[in-house]
């Protein structure tokens, strides 16, 4: 199964790459960035969730990233 870890949402890019903690656990993280002119604003939120499934942590990171954009975008 291919995991699509980066998505575009309301003018932002959410990069939700799962990090492998050990042989049985993944860590969810999301890096939210937006390009405005030549300036790139980037917000990192590591360690959102720990679980045994990479697809699950990507789903959690995407949902958290969308929520952050909804709450913090202009």
Backbone as numpy.savetxt, mean C-alpha at the origin, in Angstrom:
# Nx Ny Nz CAx CAy CAz Cx Cy Cz
-0.46 -17.43 -8.84 -1.30 -16.26 -8.84 -0.41 -15.02 -8.84
-0.74 -14.06 -9.69 -0.01 -12.80 -9.75 -0.68 -11.80 -8.81
0.13 -11.14 -8.00 -0.39 -10.12 -7.09 -0.09 -8.76 -7.69
-1.13 -7.99 -7.96 -0.94 -6.62 -8.44 -0.85 -5.74 -7.21
0.36 -5.25 -6.95 0.56 -4.54 -5.69 0.45 -3.03 -5.81
0.50 -2.47 -7.01 0.40 -1.02 -7.17 -0.88 -0.68 -7.93
-1.60 0.30 -7.41 -2.83 0.75 -8.06 -2.86 2.27 -8.07
-3.66 2.82 -8.96 -3.91 4.26 -8.99 -5.29 4.48 -8.37
-5.36 5.54 -7.54 -6.63 5.84 -6.87 -6.71 7.35 -6.63
-7.66 8.00 -7.28 -7.94 9.42 -7.10 -6.69 10.30 -7.22
-5.85 10.03 -8.21 -4.66 10.85 -8.43 -3.45 10.44 -7.61
-3.55 9.37 -6.88 -2.45 8.85 -6.07 -2.03 7.48 -6.60
-0.83 7.08 -6.27 -0.36 5.73 -6.55 -0.18 5.05 -5.19
-0.82 3.90 -5.03 -0.70 3.12 -3.81 0.15 1.89 -4.13
1.34 1.84 -3.57 2.24 0.71 -3.80 2.15 -0.18 -2.56
1.54 -1.33 -2.72 1.19 -2.21 -1.60 1.97 -3.52 -1.65
3.25 -3.43 -1.69 4.12 -4.61 -1.80 4.14 -5.38 -0.48
3.86 -6.69 -0.50 3.95 -7.46 0.73 5.43 -7.72 1.08
5.76 -7.59 2.34 7.11 -7.89 2.80 7.11 -9.22 3.52
8.09 -10.04 3.24 8.17 -11.33 3.90 8.92 -11.16 5.22
8.25 -11.46 6.31 8.85 -11.33 7.64 9.71 -12.55 7.96
9.16 -13.72 7.69 9.88 -14.98 7.88 9.28 -16.00 6.93
9.53 -17.24 7.13 9.06 -18.27 6.20 7.54 -18.41 6.15
6.84 -17.96 7.18 5.39 -18.17 7.24 4.57 -16.90 7.41
5.20 -15.74 7.37 4.46 -14.52 7.68 4.82 -13.38 6.74
3.81 -12.63 6.31 3.99 -11.45 5.48 3.53 -10.21 6.25
4.13 -9.07 5.94 3.78 -7.79 6.55 3.17 -6.91 5.47
2.02 -6.32 5.78 1.39 -5.39 4.83 2.02 -4.02 4.99
2.27 -3.37 3.87 2.73 -1.99 3.89 2.18 -1.29 2.67
2.04 0.03 2.78 1.62 0.82 1.62 2.45 2.09 1.59
2.88 2.43 0.40 3.55 3.71 0.15 2.62 4.49 -0.77
2.20 5.65 -0.30 1.27 6.48 -1.06 2.05 7.66 -1.62
1.96 7.83 -2.93 2.67 8.94 -3.55 1.77 9.67 -4.54
2.10 10.93 -4.75 1.35 11.74 -5.70 2.36 12.65 -6.39
2.24 12.74 -7.68 3.14 13.61 -8.42 2.43 14.92 -8.72
3.03 16.02 -8.28 2.47 17.34 -8.59 3.63 18.20 -9.08
3.66 18.41 -10.39 4.79 19.10 -10.98 6.03 18.25 -10.85
7.12 18.84 -10.41 8.38 18.11 -10.25 8.54 17.56 -8.84
7.56 17.84 -7.96 7.67 17.43 -6.56 6.88 16.14 -6.35
7.50 15.20 -5.69 6.83 13.94 -5.37 6.64 13.87 -3.87
5.40 13.80 -3.42 5.10 13.62 -2.01 4.88 12.14 -1.78
5.54 11.60 -0.77 5.43 10.16 -0.51 5.17 9.93 0.97
4.22 9.05 1.25 3.86 8.73 2.61 3.98 7.22 2.78
4.77 6.78 3.74 4.97 5.35 3.96 4.28 4.94 5.26
3.58 3.82 5.21 2.89 3.28 6.37 3.26 1.79 6.48
4.40 1.48 7.03 4.82 0.08 7.11 4.07 -0.65 8.23
4.13 -1.94 8.16 3.65 -2.81 9.24 2.17 -2.63 9.58
1.32 -2.58 8.57 -0.11 -2.44 8.82 -0.72 -3.73 9.35
-0.19 -4.86 8.94 -0.81 -6.14 9.30 0.19 -7.26 9.10
0.09 -8.28 9.90 0.91 -9.48 9.76 -0.02 -10.66 9.50
0.26 -11.46 8.47 -0.54 -12.64 8.20 0.27 -13.63 7.36
-0.26 -14.81 7.16 0.44 -15.85 6.40 0.19 -15.76 4.90
-0.64 -14.83 4.45 -1.04 -14.77 3.04 -0.64 -13.45 2.40
0.20 -13.51 1.38 0.60 -12.30 0.66 -0.60 -11.60 0.02
-1.51 -12.32 -0.65 -2.67 -11.63 -1.24 -3.54 -10.93 -0.19
-3.65 -11.50 1.00 -4.45 -10.87 2.05 -3.80 -9.56 2.51
-2.48 -9.55 2.71 -1.84 -8.31 3.15 -1.90 -7.23 2.07
-1.83 -7.61 0.81 -1.96 -6.63 -0.28 -3.37 -6.03 -0.26
-4.38 -6.85 -0.08 -5.76 -6.38 -0.01 -5.94 -5.41 1.16
-5.39 -5.74 2.31 -5.48 -4.88 3.49 -4.77 -3.56 3.24
-3.59 -3.61 2.65 -2.82 -2.39 2.38 -3.56 -1.49 1.38
-4.16 -2.08 0.35 -4.92 -1.29 -0.62 -6.12 -0.60 0.05
-6.83 -1.33 0.88 -7.99 -0.75 1.57 -7.56 0.37 2.50
-6.47 0.18 3.23 -5.97 1.20 4.13 -5.52 2.43 3.34
-4.83 2.21 2.22 -4.38 3.31 1.38 -5.54 4.10 0.81
-6.57 3.43 0.33 -7.76 4.12 -0.18 -8.41 4.97 0.91
-8.50 4.40 2.10 -9.08 5.12 3.24 -8.25 6.37 3.54
-6.92 6.23 3.54 -6.05 7.38 3.82 -6.27 8.47 2.77
-6.32 8.10 1.50 -6.54 9.08 0.43 -7.89 9.76 0.62
-8.92 8.98 0.89 -10.25 9.56 1.09 -10.27 10.57 2.24
-9.54 10.28 3.31 -9.51 11.15 4.47 -8.58 12.35 4.33
-7.56 12.25 3.47 -6.51 13.27 3.42 -6.37 14.01 2.10
-7.11 13.64 1.08 -6.98 14.34 -0.19 -7.82 15.60 -0.19
-7.43 16.52 -1.03 -8.11 17.81 -1.11 -9.36 17.73 -1.91
